[in-house]
Amino acid sequence: MDAAQGLILETGYSAASLDAVIGRAGITKGAFFYHFKSKAELALALVQRDADADAAHLQSVLDRAEALSRDPLQQLLICIGLYEEETAKLTAPYPGCLYASFIYESQLFDDVTMTVVREVFSHWTRRITGKLEAAMRLYPPRLPVDVRTLAEMSLALAEGAFILSKVQRDAGAMAAQWRHYRNYLELLFSPQIPEPDTGVKRGKLDAAVSAA
């Protein structure tokens, strides 16, 4: 499965032939067909494995954030910060996203496989939406917000960062995008943005601007 996933991320699903998967894994065809009836069954197993791992990881990150703060906004910021911290440790561009690879070639998969992909995105959106709604009850946003699309913004950011990382050959692209998202949430929900200390009081500055 690891060999297959590596090939799919490198070449795409259609180009990752069974012979190539078997060759990279160093097994026989008999061994492959003992575990999977077809390449399609392998694909379903791969995406389900990633879905389970991602759900468990998100739960772990949320549990950590909730242990560190009782404030829902801070929990969300910590959650995003933990993802930023993880991706900042990358020393090479992220290899890619299996979900994106499957979506690009969705016509090659049955409804069961694509339903798993859709549920991955729905699960993430539901969990982040819940945190955002809790934060909004305490910290009304400074601008009008559609909470669902704000949650989906994190998915769009992550998938776009995969592309940036590979195209620019920049291992830090993903961490930088998570940092921007965290900054955006802080600015959106901050009750008051502190003014920079210029040494001039606000009233004097306004008067000077008016006089000019």
Backbone as ProteinMPNN parsed JSONL, in Angstrom:
{"seq_chain_A": "MDAAQGLILETGYSAASLDAVIGRAGITKGAFFYHFKSKAELALALVQRDADADAAHLQSVLDRAEALSRDPLQQLLICIGLYEEETAKLTAPYPGCLYASFIYESQLFDDVTMTVVREVFSHWTRRITGKLEAAMRLYPPRLPVDVRTLAEMSLALAEGAFILSKVQRDAGAMAAQWRHYRNYLELLFSPQIPEPDTGVKRGKLDAAVSAA", "coords_chain_A": {"N_chain_A": [[0.826, -1.206, 0.0], [1.948, 1.237, 0.762], [3.858, 1.482, -1.262], [2.2, 1.695, -3.5], [0.798, 4.064, -2.926], [2.873, 5.935, -2.961], [3.632, 5.811, -5.673], [1.265, 6.672, -6.926], [1.071, 9.316, -6.03], [3.291, 10.335, -7.285], [2.937, 9.864, -10.063], [0.235, 9.85, -10.696], [-2.979, 8.191, -10.631], [-3.857, 6.601, -12.857], [-1.49, 6.169, -14.272], [-0.007, 4.671, -12.554], [0.665, 1.632, -12.735], [-0.358, -1.787, -12.066], [1.768, -3.578, -12.329], [3.917, -1.858, -11.901], [3.457, -1.092, -9.26], [3.674, -3.577, -7.955], [6.312, -4.176, -8.586], [7.714, -2.1, -7.265], [7.021, -2.647, -4.643], [8.193, -5.069, -4.302], [7.063, -7.634, -4.409], [5.195, -10.605, -5.396], [2.835, -11.181, -8.108], [0.936, -12.957, -7.267], [0.996, -12.597, -4.499], [0.041, -9.993, -4.352], [-2.622, -10.265, -5.345], [-3.619, -11.885, -3.415], [-4.233, -10.192, -1.381], [-5.733, -8.094, -2.565], [-8.401, -7.83, -4.876], [-8.341, -6.34, -7.154], [-6.992, -3.397, -8.826], [-8.691, -1.282, -8.318], [-9.855, -2.034, -5.891], [-7.635, -1.866, -4.271], [-7.216, 0.904, -4.411], [-9.464, 1.86, -3.04], [-8.918, 0.849, -0.487], [-6.615, 2.296, 0.081], [-7.5, 5.003, 0.167], [-9.33, 4.849, 2.222], [-7.676, 4.167, 4.327], [-6.122, 6.518, 4.543], [-8.173, 8.308, 5.177], [-9.061, 7.394, 7.687], [-6.71, 7.749, 9.168], [-6.364, 10.534, 8.984], [-8.672, 11.498, 10.26], [-8.249, 10.54, 12.845], [-5.918, 11.925, 13.455], [-6.755, 14.613, 13.348], [-8.557, 14.572, 15.491], [-6.767, 14.087, 17.58], [-5.238, 16.441, 17.516], [-7.212, 18.357, 18.088], [-7.951, 17.478, 20.63], [-5.59, 18.036, 22.013], [-5.505, 20.839, 21.762], [-7.816, 21.52, 23.194], [-7.075, 20.691, 25.691], [-5.217, 22.565, 26.343], [-6.487, 25.008, 26.428], [-9.545, 26.575, 27.494], [-10.982, 28.306, 26.051], [-12.837, 28.728, 23.124], [-12.002, 30.078, 20.774], [-9.25, 30.326, 21.164], [-8.653, 27.608, 21.258], [-9.117, 26.888, 18.6], [-7.18, 28.452, 17.295], [-4.878, 27.362, 18.41], [-5.076, 24.776, 17.41], [-4.751, 25.211, 14.608], [-2.222, 26.302, 14.774], [-0.752, 24.077, 15.642], [-0.849, 22.427, 13.392], [0.585, 24.073, 11.698], [3.066, 24.006, 13.0], [3.762, 21.296, 12.694], [4.027, 21.046, 9.875], [6.047, 22.827, 9.455], [8.298, 21.432, 10.02], [8.974, 20.016, 7.816], [11.376, 18.983, 5.453], [11.536, 18.761, 2.803], [9.598, 19.398, -0.187], [6.11, 18.792, 0.278], [4.863, 15.56, -0.491], [2.378, 15.342, -1.743], [-1.233, 15.014, -2.167], [-3.377, 12.394, -1.607], [-6.158, 12.417, -1.86], [-6.612, 14.58, -3.594], [-5.31, 13.612, -5.867], [-7.003, 11.505, -6.542], [-9.385, 12.875, -6.999], [-8.733, 14.385, -9.278], [-8.804, 12.41, -11.164], [-11.365, 11.375, -11.086], [-13.232, 10.079, -12.665], [-12.344, 7.525, -12.952], [-12.993, 6.062, -10.765], [-15.269, 4.281, -8.589], [-18.511, 5.014, -7.041], [-18.343, 4.423, -4.332], [-15.651, 4.742, -3.565], [-15.242, 7.491, -4.142], [-17.103, 8.578, -2.427], [-15.92, 8.186, 0.047], [-13.815, 10.014, -0.149], [-15.262, 12.432, -0.317], [-16.462, 12.38, 2.204], [-14.275, 12.672, 3.875], [-13.597, 15.383, 3.503], [-16.005, 16.534, 4.335], [-16.129, 15.751, 7.007], [-13.899, 17.072, 8.165], [-14.734, 19.721, 7.68], [-17.081, 19.876, 9.231], [-16.054, 19.56, 11.862], [-14.306, 21.774, 12.144], [-16.087, 23.838, 11.628], [-17.767, 23.611, 13.869], [-16.03, 24.482, 15.913], [-15.578, 27.103, 15.046], [-18.167, 28.208, 15.22], [-18.577, 28.106, 17.982], [-16.595, 29.881, 18.781], [-17.512, 32.233, 17.569], [-19.755, 32.839, 19.072], [-18.731, 33.965, 21.338], [-16.938, 35.829, 20.393], [-17.856, 38.047, 18.301], [-17.521, 38.253, 14.782], [-15.486, 40.617, 12.991], [-16.19, 41.232, 10.439], [-18.813, 40.346, 8.064], [-19.532, 36.863, 8.045], [-19.602, 33.692, 6.533], [-19.915, 30.811, 8.069], [-19.471, 28.141, 7.326], [-18.089, 28.238, 4.841], [-15.863, 29.558, 5.724], [-14.701, 27.621, 7.29], [-14.204, 25.764, 5.267], [-12.295, 27.14, 3.922], [-9.876, 26.499, 5.092], [-9.421, 23.959, 4.076], [-9.192, 24.533, 1.342], [-6.918, 26.085, 1.476], [-4.994, 24.213, 2.389], [-4.963, 22.285, 0.284], [-4.203, 23.917, -1.848], [-1.709, 24.658, -0.928], [-0.285, 22.28, -1.152], [0.149, 22.2, -3.904], [1.609, 24.598, -4.335], [3.896, 24.002, -2.829], [5.044, 21.887, -4.277], [5.364, 22.956, -6.9], [6.951, 25.241, -6.488], [8.995, 24.082, -5.208], [9.328, 24.259, -2.461], [9.717, 23.646, 0.794], [8.648, 24.976, 2.913], [6.188, 26.032, 2.273], [3.627, 25.072, 3.049], [3.522, 25.439, 5.859], [3.692, 28.209, 5.938], [1.259, 28.986, 4.789], [-0.607, 27.952, 6.626], [0.064, 29.608, 8.732], [-0.781, 32.11, 7.78], [-3.532, 31.667, 7.698], [-4.131, 31.313, 10.389], [-3.414, 33.863, 11.327], [-5.335, 35.356, 9.968], [-7.738, 34.457, 11.142], [-7.332, 35.358, 13.753], [-7.31, 38.156, 13.363], [-9.885, 38.482, 12.344], [-11.593, 37.767, 14.431], [-10.703, 39.191, 16.588], [-11.488, 41.353, 19.228], [-10.575, 43.947, 19.343], [-8.203, 45.594, 17.449], [-5.009, 46.335, 18.309], [-3.512, 49.572, 18.134], [-0.563, 50.624, 16.397], [2.333, 51.632, 18.223], [3.23, 54.725, 17.862], [4.11, 56.842, 19.191], [2.537, 59.013, 19.069], [-0.473, 60.267, 20.187], [-3.802, 59.082, 19.462], [-5.831, 61.026, 19.168], [-4.388, 63.408, 18.756], [-3.108, 62.732, 16.427], [-5.245, 62.471, 14.607], [-6.124, 65.112, 14.594], [-3.917, 66.365, 13.497], [-3.942, 65.265, 10.95], [-6.37, 66.267, 10.005], [-5.838, 69.01, 10.001], [-3.863, 69.124, 8.084]], "CA_chain_A": [[0.0, 0.0, 0.0], [2.855, 2.393, 0.755], [4.447, 1.568, -2.603], [1.153, 2.176, -4.404], [0.509, 5.468, -2.648], [4.0, 6.718, -3.459], [3.548, 5.889, -7.135], [0.111, 7.49, -7.31], [1.417, 10.718, -5.801], [4.318, 10.726, -8.265], [2.556, 9.742, -11.474], [-1.202, 9.804, -10.898], [-3.539, 6.855, -10.464], [-3.901, 5.831, -14.105], [-0.129, 5.818, -14.691], [0.58, 3.751, -11.581], [0.18, 0.308, -13.123], [-0.184, -2.842, -11.074], [3.126, -4.099, -12.46], [4.816, -0.901, -11.258], [3.233, -1.198, -7.814], [4.237, -4.855, -7.519], [7.762, -4.066, -8.682], [8.243, -1.243, -6.205], [6.8, -3.297, -3.352], [9.043, -6.251, -4.221], [6.248, -8.814, -4.15], [4.723, -11.294, -6.596], [1.432, -10.913, -8.433], [0.122, -13.803, -6.401], [0.904, -11.949, -3.195], [-0.857, -8.842, -4.49], [-4.019, -10.692, -5.493], [-4.048, -12.489, -2.155], [-4.759, -9.11, -0.553], [-6.675, -7.244, -3.299], [-8.921, -8.447, -6.09], [-8.114, -5.461, -8.294], [-6.401, -2.097, -8.535], [-9.751, -0.454, -7.744], [-9.988, -2.402, -4.476], [-6.463, -1.274, -3.629], [-7.456, 2.345, -4.311], [-10.425, 2.08, -1.949], [-8.213, 0.595, 0.767], [-5.69, 3.408, 0.306], [-8.181, 6.228, 0.553], [-9.929, 4.614, 3.536], [-6.575, 4.244, 5.295], [-5.808, 7.932, 4.746], [-9.311, 8.944, 5.838], [-9.025, 7.008, 9.097], [-5.544, 8.381, 9.785], [-6.59, 11.976, 9.075], [-9.683, 11.738, 11.288], [-7.603, 10.306, 14.14], [-4.963, 13.002, 13.681], [-7.514, 15.82, 13.677], [-9.06, 14.409, 16.857], [-5.625, 14.248, 18.474], [-4.884, 17.866, 17.547], [-8.271, 19.056, 18.812], [-7.829, 17.105, 22.041], [-4.455, 18.791, 22.55], [-5.908, 22.242, 21.858], [-8.801, 21.64, 24.269], [-6.362, 20.511, 26.954], [-4.401, 23.747, 26.595], [-7.313, 26.205, 26.621], [-10.997, 26.4, 27.549], [-11.558, 29.307, 25.157], [-12.984, 28.099, 21.81], [-11.179, 30.745, 19.768], [-7.877, 29.914, 21.405], [-8.558, 26.212, 20.853], [-9.003, 26.858, 17.148], [-5.875, 29.008, 16.929], [-3.872, 26.366, 18.786], [-5.209, 23.688, 16.434], [-4.087, 25.634, 13.367], [-0.806, 26.444, 15.098], [-0.133, 22.754, 15.696], [-0.639, 22.011, 12.008], [1.703, 24.877, 11.195], [4.282, 23.495, 13.617], [4.082, 20.02, 12.07], [4.479, 21.215, 8.499], [7.299, 23.588, 9.469], [9.392, 20.481, 10.176], [9.268, 19.38, 6.528], [12.664, 19.359, 4.859], [11.357, 18.647, 1.354], [8.205, 19.681, -0.541], [5.17, 17.728, 0.629], [4.729, 14.714, -1.682], [1.095, 15.513, -2.419], [-2.455, 14.626, -1.471], [-4.034, 11.272, -2.272], [-7.52, 12.813, -2.208], [-6.537, 15.409, -4.792], [-4.957, 12.732, -6.982], [-8.202, 10.754, -6.922], [-10.373, 13.814, -7.539], [-8.32, 14.738, -10.633], [-9.148, 11.301, -12.046], [-12.558, 10.816, -10.446], [-13.969, 9.222, -13.595], [-11.786, 6.172, -12.901], [-13.366, 5.434, -9.505], [-16.701, 4.077, -8.365], [-19.114, 5.937, -6.078], [-17.911, 4.101, -2.972], [-14.347, 5.381, -3.331], [-15.381, 8.941, -4.118], [-17.859, 8.93, -1.228], [-14.935, 8.274, 1.126], [-13.113, 11.291, -0.322], [-16.181, 13.506, 0.06], [-16.686, 12.337, 3.642], [-13.08, 13.245, 4.519], [-13.739, 16.831, 3.476], [-17.171, 16.891, 5.144], [-15.787, 15.562, 8.422], [-13.044, 18.2, 8.54], [-15.54, 20.944, 7.68], [-17.979, 19.839, 10.391], [-15.315, 19.764, 13.103], [-13.815, 23.156, 12.199], [-17.279, 24.68, 11.724], [-18.191, 23.602, 15.265], [-15.134, 25.359, 16.675], [-15.823, 28.482, 14.627], [-19.452, 28.649, 15.785], [-18.368, 28.356, 19.408], [-15.804, 31.113, 18.891], [-18.334, 33.38, 17.153], [-20.686, 33.189, 20.147], [-18.001, 34.8, 22.302], [-16.203, 36.87, 19.669], [-18.501, 38.353, 17.027], [-16.512, 38.603, 13.777], [-15.406, 42.02, 12.612], [-16.805, 41.32, 9.113], [-19.784, 39.267, 7.863], [-18.87, 35.589, 7.848], [-20.305, 32.435, 6.317], [-19.053, 29.971, 8.891], [-19.092, 26.918, 6.623], [-17.041, 28.509, 3.856], [-14.655, 29.909, 6.467], [-14.097, 26.332, 7.627], [-13.716, 25.172, 4.02], [-11.113, 27.894, 3.519], [-8.696, 25.771, 5.55], [-9.208, 22.878, 3.115], [-8.683, 25.146, 0.116], [-5.547, 26.495, 1.788], [-4.123, 23.038, 2.455], [-4.815, 21.691, -1.043], [-3.407, 24.845, -2.647], [-0.332, 24.628, -0.435], [0.358, 21.111, -1.756], [0.573, 22.582, -5.25], [2.692, 25.578, -4.19], [5.08, 23.335, -2.322], [5.661, 21.093, -5.341], [5.748, 23.813, -8.028], [8.033, 26.131, -6.07], [10.007, 23.266, -4.509], [9.486, 24.995, -1.208], [9.237, 22.836, 1.912], [7.983, 25.823, 3.904], [4.96, 26.629, 1.737], [2.446, 24.691, 3.816], [3.551, 26.116, 7.153], [3.419, 29.636, 5.713], [-0.172, 29.159, 4.548], [-1.295, 27.769, 7.903], [0.322, 30.812, 9.529], [-1.666, 33.159, 7.27], [-4.909, 31.352, 8.103], [-4.226, 31.61, 11.819], [-3.421, 35.326, 11.444], [-6.629, 35.848, 9.473], [-8.745, 34.186, 12.168], [-7.079, 36.27, 14.87], [-7.766, 39.483, 12.971], [-11.331, 38.45, 12.126], [-12.328, 37.626, 15.686], [-10.153, 40.043, 17.634], [-12.443, 42.419, 19.571], [-9.967, 45.246, 19.064], [-6.844, 45.504, 16.947], [-4.22, 47.42, 18.927], [-2.854, 50.485, 17.211], [0.891, 50.639, 16.582], [2.838, 52.691, 19.098], [4.033, 55.665, 17.07], [4.503, 57.956, 20.045], [1.562, 60.093, 18.882], [-1.802, 59.865, 20.615], [-4.728, 58.999, 18.334], [-6.534, 62.288, 18.974], [-3.451, 64.367, 18.174], [-2.841, 62.328, 15.043], [-6.42, 62.839, 13.816], [-6.136, 66.57, 14.462], [-2.851, 66.72, 12.554], [-4.375, 64.886, 9.609], [-7.414, 67.221, 9.62], [-5.203, 70.297, 9.721], [-3.149, 69.007, 6.806]], "C_chain_A": [[0.866, 1.265, 0.0], [3.473, 2.59, -0.627], [3.435, 2.141, -3.59], [0.88, 3.653, -4.183], [1.637, 6.365, -3.151], [3.948, 6.886, -4.966], [2.406, 6.785, -7.583], [0.412, 8.973, -7.125], [2.445, 11.222, -6.81], [3.763, 10.823, -9.682], [1.069, 9.897, -11.745], [-1.683, 8.366, -10.865], [-3.457, 6.026, -11.747], [-2.524, 5.373, -14.546], [0.554, 4.845, -13.732], [0.034, 2.348, -11.842], [0.397, -0.701, -12.005], [1.228, -3.413, -11.119], [4.128, -3.178, -11.759], [4.689, -0.97, -9.738], [3.893, -2.456, -7.267], [5.766, -4.812, -7.536], [8.353, -3.234, -7.571], [8.106, -1.911, -4.838], [7.674, -4.537, -3.182], [8.284, -7.51, -3.867], [5.867, -9.477, -5.466], [3.281, -10.9, -6.887], [0.501, -11.743, -7.555], [-0.08, -13.188, -5.032], [-0.036, -10.751, -3.245], [-2.315, -9.295, -4.496], [-4.522, -11.49, -4.291], [-4.727, -11.437, -1.276], [-5.853, -8.305, -1.252], [-7.12, -7.935, -4.583], [-8.577, -7.634, -7.333], [-7.408, -4.191, -7.847], [-7.429, -1.169, -7.896], [-9.944, -0.754, -6.262], [-8.814, -1.859, -3.671], [-6.68, 0.223, -3.41], [-8.413, 2.659, -3.167], [-9.747, 1.883, -0.597], [-7.273, 1.747, 1.104], [-6.406, 4.643, 0.82], [-8.859, 6.056, 1.907], [-8.866, 4.682, 4.627], [-6.223, 5.695, 5.59], [-6.924, 8.641, 5.504], [-9.308, 8.635, 7.331], [-7.871, 7.699, 9.822], [-5.764, 9.88, 9.981], [-7.613, 12.311, 10.157], [-9.073, 11.566, 12.683], [-6.629, 11.433, 14.473], [-5.674, 14.289, 14.058], [-8.049, 15.734, 15.104], [-7.95, 14.613, 17.875], [-5.237, 15.712, 18.629], [-5.934, 18.659, 18.323], [-8.224, 18.732, 20.305], [-6.702, 17.894, 22.709], [-4.827, 20.253, 22.754], [-6.876, 22.447, 23.012], [-8.161, 21.455, 25.639], [-5.577, 21.765, 27.342], [-5.222, 25.0, 26.856], [-8.786, 25.826, 26.687], [-11.708, 27.359, 26.601], [-11.655, 28.737, 23.743], [-12.157, 28.757, 20.713], [-9.726, 30.341, 19.931], [-7.665, 28.445, 21.022], [-8.356, 26.1, 19.343], [-7.644, 27.365, 16.696], [-4.747, 28.039, 17.279], [-3.881, 25.211, 17.796], [-4.487, 24.027, 15.137], [-2.594, 25.784, 13.6], [-0.078, 25.11, 15.16], [0.1, 22.189, 14.3], [0.51, 22.792, 11.372], [3.034, 24.334, 11.718], [4.72, 22.185, 12.965], [4.678, 20.215, 10.679], [5.765, 22.03, 8.421], [8.514, 22.671, 9.593], [9.759, 19.788, 8.858], [10.601, 19.89, 5.984], [12.649, 19.235, 3.339], [9.905, 18.962, 1.04], [7.299, 18.502, -0.213], [4.872, 16.901, -0.613], [3.4, 14.843, -2.402], [-0.05, 15.011, -1.574], [-3.145, 13.523, -2.253], [-5.451, 11.648, -2.697], [-7.535, 13.632, -3.496], [-6.225, 14.558, -6.013], [-6.181, 11.969, -7.468], [-9.256, 11.672, -7.547], [-10.034, 14.196, -8.983], [-8.705, 13.656, -11.634], [-10.408, 10.589, -11.553], [-13.352, 9.88, -11.359], [-13.485, 7.772, -13.557], [-12.248, 5.405, -11.659], [-14.876, 5.271, -9.392], [-17.191, 5.023, -7.267], [-18.635, 5.682, -4.659], [-16.603, 4.815, -2.636], [-14.483, 6.891, -3.228], [-16.196, 9.422, -2.924], [-16.922, 9.048, -0.026], [-14.207, 9.611, 1.06], [-14.006, 12.453, 0.123], [-16.391, 13.547, 1.572], [-15.481, 12.879, 4.415], [-13.221, 14.762, 4.615], [-14.911, 17.279, 4.355], [-16.864, 16.785, 6.631], [-14.926, 16.717, 8.926], [-13.878, 19.472, 8.675], [-16.459, 20.99, 8.887], [-17.231, 20.15, 11.686], [-14.836, 21.205, 13.23], [-14.983, 24.128, 12.299], [-17.767, 24.754, 13.168], [-17.338, 24.512, 16.13], [-15.38, 26.826, 16.33], [-17.124, 29.014, 15.217], [-19.327, 28.945, 17.277], [-17.586, 29.645, 19.622], [-16.65, 32.337, 18.573], [-19.327, 33.786, 18.236], [-20.027, 34.088, 21.197], [-17.329, 35.997, 21.651], [-16.877, 37.134, 18.329], [-17.467, 38.799, 15.991], [-16.6, 40.066, 13.371], [-16.015, 42.279, 11.244], [-17.831, 40.21, 8.979], [-19.083, 37.971, 7.467], [-19.882, 34.492, 7.54], [-19.436, 31.361, 6.963], [-18.609, 28.708, 8.154], [-17.962, 27.18, 5.632], [-15.748, 28.969, 4.531], [-13.927, 28.637, 6.912], [-13.492, 25.683, 6.384], [-12.467, 25.885, 3.508], [-9.839, 27.17, 3.94], [-8.38, 24.598, 4.631], [-8.625, 23.422, 1.818], [-7.227, 25.574, 0.294], [-4.6, 25.299, 1.745], [-3.889, 22.441, 1.074], [-3.986, 22.605, -1.955], [-1.948, 24.838, -2.231], [0.422, 23.407, -0.95], [0.94, 21.483, -3.117], [1.734, 23.563, -5.18], [3.996, 24.911, -3.782], [5.817, 22.578, -3.425], [6.171, 21.973, -6.481], [6.963, 24.665, -7.675], [9.19, 25.386, -5.404], [10.373, 23.896, -3.176], [8.877, 24.182, -0.07], [8.454, 23.663, 2.926], [6.653, 26.384, 3.464], [3.742, 26.305, 2.595], [2.399, 25.398, 5.165], [3.205, 27.59, 7.001], [1.93, 29.877, 5.507], [-0.99, 28.934, 5.822], [-1.126, 29.009, 8.786], [-0.592, 31.951, 9.088], [-3.107, 32.919, 7.722], [-5.105, 31.67, 9.589], [-4.266, 33.119, 12.052], [-4.779, 35.9, 11.037], [-7.721, 35.63, 10.528], [-8.568, 35.111, 13.366], [-7.595, 37.674, 14.556], [-9.282, 39.549, 12.844], [-12.1, 38.472, 13.438], [-11.78, 38.482, 16.823], [-11.138, 41.167, 17.945], [-11.889, 43.807, 19.293], [-8.541, 45.028, 18.591], [-6.035, 46.639, 17.54], [-3.535, 48.276, 17.876], [-1.342, 50.441, 17.437], [1.314, 51.829, 17.422], [3.772, 53.585, 18.294], [4.539, 56.827, 17.907], [3.552, 59.13, 19.931], [0.197, 59.577, 19.302], [-2.767, 59.953, 19.442], [-5.406, 60.348, 18.079], [-5.658, 63.326, 18.336], [-3.176, 64.028, 16.722], [-4.014, 62.703, 14.142], [-6.454, 64.352, 13.575], [-5.085, 67.011, 13.459], [-3.256, 66.4, 11.141], [-5.418, 65.863, 9.1], [-6.804, 68.57, 9.23], [-4.458, 70.258, 8.377], [-4.112, 69.031, 5.643]], "O_chain_A": [[0.551, 2.241, -0.681], [3.598, 3.717, -1.106], [3.781, 2.98, -4.421], [0.746, 4.413, -5.142], [1.382, 7.434, -3.704], [4.19, 7.978, -5.481], [2.562, 7.571, -8.517], [0.049, 9.793, -7.968], [2.461, 12.406, -7.146], [4.083, 11.758, -10.416], [0.668, 10.058, -12.898], [-0.899, 7.434, -11.048], [-3.031, 4.871, -11.714], [-2.392, 4.3, -15.134], [1.584, 4.261, -14.07], [-0.952, 1.936, -11.23], [1.223, -0.498, -11.115], [1.82, -3.7, -10.079], [5.064, -3.643, -11.109], [5.687, -0.912, -9.019], [4.584, -2.414, -6.25], [6.428, -5.331, -6.637], [9.374, -3.602, -6.989], [8.973, -1.758, -3.977], [7.878, -5.008, -2.063], [8.78, -8.357, -3.123], [6.186, -8.959, -6.537], [2.59, -10.356, -6.026], [-0.573, -11.293, -7.156], [-1.172, -13.243, -4.467], [-0.808, -10.512, -2.316], [-3.139, -8.773, -3.745], [-5.722, -11.74, -4.168], [-5.66, -11.736, -0.532], [-6.806, -7.876, -0.603], [-6.315, -8.547, -5.285], [-8.527, -8.174, -8.438], [-7.246, -3.939, -6.653], [-7.086, -0.361, -7.032], [-10.169, 0.157, -5.465], [-8.979, -1.44, -2.525], [-6.363, 0.747, -2.343], [-8.2, 3.61, -2.415], [-9.973, 2.657, 0.333], [-7.145, 2.132, 2.266], [-5.974, 5.26, 1.794], [-8.957, 7.018, 2.67], [-9.12, 5.191, 5.719], [-6.043, 6.068, 6.749], [-6.66, 9.476, 6.37], [-9.53, 9.528, 8.149], [-8.03, 8.175, 10.946], [-5.397, 10.434, 11.017], [-7.45, 13.288, 10.888], [-9.349, 12.353, 13.589], [-6.522, 11.848, 15.626], [-5.252, 14.985, 14.981], [-7.999, 16.715, 15.845], [-8.163, 15.237, 18.915], [-4.943, 16.171, 19.733], [-5.591, 19.53, 19.122], [-8.433, 19.61, 21.143], [-6.85, 18.363, 23.838], [-4.509, 20.843, 23.787], [-6.775, 23.438, 23.735], [-8.645, 21.997, 26.633], [-5.307, 21.999, 28.52], [-4.717, 25.958, 27.442], [-9.226, 24.884, 26.029], [-12.912, 27.231, 26.378], [-10.639, 28.299, 23.203], [-11.663, 28.073, 19.817], [-9.046, 30.046, 18.948], [-6.602, 28.087, 20.515], [-7.531, 25.317, 18.872], [-7.023, 26.775, 15.812], [-3.777, 27.911, 16.532], [-2.827, 24.723, 17.389], [-3.703, 23.226, 14.628], [-1.788, 25.439, 12.736], [1.087, 25.021, 14.774], [1.121, 21.55, 14.047], [1.304, 22.242, 10.608], [4.005, 24.218, 10.97], [5.907, 21.982, 12.712], [5.704, 19.623, 10.346], [6.497, 21.939, 7.435], [9.636, 23.086, 9.302], [10.746, 19.056, 8.797], [10.903, 21.081, 6.054], [13.629, 19.564, 2.671], [9.048, 18.812, 1.911], [7.681, 17.347, -0.404], [4.648, 17.465, -1.684], [3.307, 14.481, -3.575], [0.129, 14.631, -0.417], [-3.463, 13.697, -3.429], [-5.902, 11.247, -3.771], [-8.366, 13.408, -4.377], [-6.809, 14.76, -7.078], [-6.375, 11.804, -8.673], [-9.934, 11.293, -8.502], [-10.929, 14.32, -9.819], [-8.91, 13.942, -12.814], [-10.501, 9.363, -11.597], [-14.061, 8.994, -10.881], [-14.159, 6.886, -14.082], [-11.931, 4.225, -11.512], [-15.651, 6.008, -10.002], [-16.403, 5.735, -6.644], [-18.53, 6.616, -3.864], [-16.463, 5.412, -1.569], [-13.908, 7.507, -2.331], [-16.008, 10.545, -2.456], [-17.112, 9.916, 0.826], [-14.004, 10.266, 2.083], [-13.564, 13.344, 0.847], [-16.488, 14.626, 2.157], [-15.641, 13.472, 5.482], [-12.995, 15.351, 5.672], [-14.814, 18.295, 5.043], [-17.287, 17.629, 7.421], [-15.193, 17.276, 9.99], [-13.751, 20.209, 9.653], [-16.604, 22.043, 9.507], [-17.719, 20.919, 12.514], [-14.943, 21.8, 14.303], [-14.88, 25.142, 12.988], [-18.138, 25.826, 13.645], [-17.857, 25.232, 16.983], [-15.388, 27.685, 17.211], [-17.173, 30.159, 15.669], [-19.9, 29.914, 17.776], [-17.882, 30.411, 20.538], [-16.521, 33.369, 19.232], [-19.707, 34.954, 18.314], [-20.701, 34.877, 21.859], [-17.168, 37.047, 22.272], [-16.517, 36.519, 17.326], [-16.622, 39.641, 16.294], [-17.673, 40.669, 13.409], [-16.327, 43.424, 10.915], [-17.748, 39.218, 9.702], [-18.156, 37.978, 6.656], [-20.905, 34.381, 8.215], [-18.357, 31.041, 6.466], [-17.481, 28.252, 8.342], [-16.987, 26.43, 5.588], [-14.662, 28.794, 3.978], [-12.698, 28.582, 6.912], [-12.399, 25.12, 6.442], [-11.679, 25.312, 2.755], [-8.835, 27.217, 3.23], [-7.212, 24.27, 4.423], [-7.686, 22.853, 1.261], [-6.412, 25.442, -0.618], [-3.533, 25.366, 1.135], [-2.753, 22.122, 0.72], [-3.167, 22.127, -2.74], [-1.055, 24.992, -3.064], [1.632, 23.475, -1.164], [2.074, 21.128, -3.44], [2.733, 23.394, -5.879], [5.061, 25.215, -4.32], [7.045, 22.616, -3.506], [7.279, 21.766, -6.976], [7.892, 24.793, -8.473], [10.221, 25.973, -5.078], [11.542, 24.043, -2.82], [7.657, 24.048, 0.016], [7.682, 23.114, 3.712], [6.037, 27.146, 4.209], [2.911, 27.18, 2.841], [1.349, 25.9, 5.567], [2.504, 28.156, 7.84], [1.393, 30.87, 5.998], [-1.961, 29.649, 6.067], [-2.049, 29.409, 9.494], [-1.123, 32.679, 9.927], [-3.814, 33.859, 8.084], [-6.128, 32.229, 9.984], [-5.05, 33.605, 12.867], [-5.301, 36.81, 11.681], [-8.533, 36.522, 10.776], [-9.55, 35.592, 13.931], [-8.243, 38.303, 15.392], [-9.895, 40.557, 13.197], [-13.141, 39.121, 13.543], [-12.349, 38.489, 17.915], [-11.583, 41.864, 17.034], [-12.649, 44.741, 19.036], [-7.758, 44.352, 19.259], [-6.347, 47.805, 17.295], [-3.044, 47.774, 16.865], [-0.895, 50.239, 18.567], [0.72, 52.904, 17.338], [4.937, 53.257, 18.073], [5.285, 57.682, 17.429], [3.728, 60.138, 20.615], [-0.242, 58.538, 18.81], [-2.595, 60.776, 18.543], [-5.546, 60.77, 16.931], [-6.113, 64.063, 17.462], [-3.028, 64.918, 15.884], [-3.808, 63.199, 13.035], [-6.777, 64.805, 12.477], [-5.321, 67.919, 12.662], [-2.958, 67.161, 10.22], [-5.392, 66.258, 7.934], [-7.213, 69.186, 8.246], [-4.436, 71.242, 7.638], [-3.69, 68.943, 4.49]]}, "name": "protein", "num_of_chains": 1, "seq": "MDAAQGLILETGYSAASLDAVIGRAGITKGAFFYHFKSKAELALALVQRDADADAAHLQSVLDRAEALSRDPLQQLLICIGLYEEETAKLTAPYPGCLYASFIYESQLFDDVTMTVVREVFSHWTRRITGKLEAAMRLYPPRLPVDVRTLAEMSLALAEGAFILSKVQRDAGAMAAQWRHYRNYLELLFSPQIPEPDTGVKRGKLDAAVSAA"}
